[in-house]
């Protein structure tokens, strides 16, 4: 049975987006406390989009693994039924 892994490029993009969002928050909090009000919502949006990217990537990999496991179990079940039918015909 083949095991599927999350798409590496999508994982990297999600992590980078989250890091950029955290960087926006740090810049807003540390260096420009009273100005650049747009950095807070932009940072929050980037963190959310990065997390959503990672979540979707994980669900896609999980679904592919689930389908592969279902196919593998169906093949095992078919082999078992063939063996039972062969055993009964003797």
N, C-alpha and C positions, 0 to 999 in steps of 0.2 A: 504494500500500500504506500502510495506517495504521500509525503507530508508537505503541506504548503506553508510557507512562511510569509509574513507580511511584506509588502513591497518596500524595499529598503529606501527607495527614493521618496516615497510618500511619508515614511517615518521620519526621514531627515528633514523634509519640508515642514512637517508638523512640529518637530522639536525646535527648528530654527524660528518658526513663527512665534512659538511660545517664548523663546529666549529674547526675541526682539520686543515682544510685548512687555516682558519683565524689565528689559532695558529702558523702555519708555517710562515705566513707572519709577524706576530708580532715578532717571534723569529728572523727572518731574518732582520727585520728593526731595532729592538731595541738592540739585544744582539750581533749579528754577522753582522755588516754592510758591511764588505769587504770580508768575507769568506762565505762558505756554499752556493754557488750560486744555488745549486739544490733546495733549500727550496722554492724559489719564484715560479718556474714552478710546483713543486709538490703541493704547496698550491693552486695555481690557478686550477690545475687539480682536486684536491679534492673538491674545491668549486663548480666547474662546474658539477662534477659527483653527488654531493649531491643535487644540484638544479635540475638536470635532474631526479634524483630519486623521488624527491618531485613532479615534474611536471607530470611524468608518473603515479604516485600513484593518483594524483588528477584527471587526465583524466580517469583512470580506474573507480574510484568511480563515476565520473560524468556520464560516459557511462552506468554504471549499474543503476544509478538513472533514466537516460533517458529511458532505456529499461523498467524499472518497471513502470514508469509513462505512457509510451505508451501502455503497457498492461492494465493498469488500465483504461485509456481512451477508449481503444477498448472495454473493458467489459461494461463500462457505455454506450457507443454508441450502443452495441448489445442489452442491456436492453431497451434502448429508442426505438430502431427499433421494438423489440418484442411488446412493449406497443402500438406503432402506429399500427402495424398489427392487434393486438387484438382489438383495438378501431375501425379500419375500418371494421372488420368482423362483428361487432355488428350491 
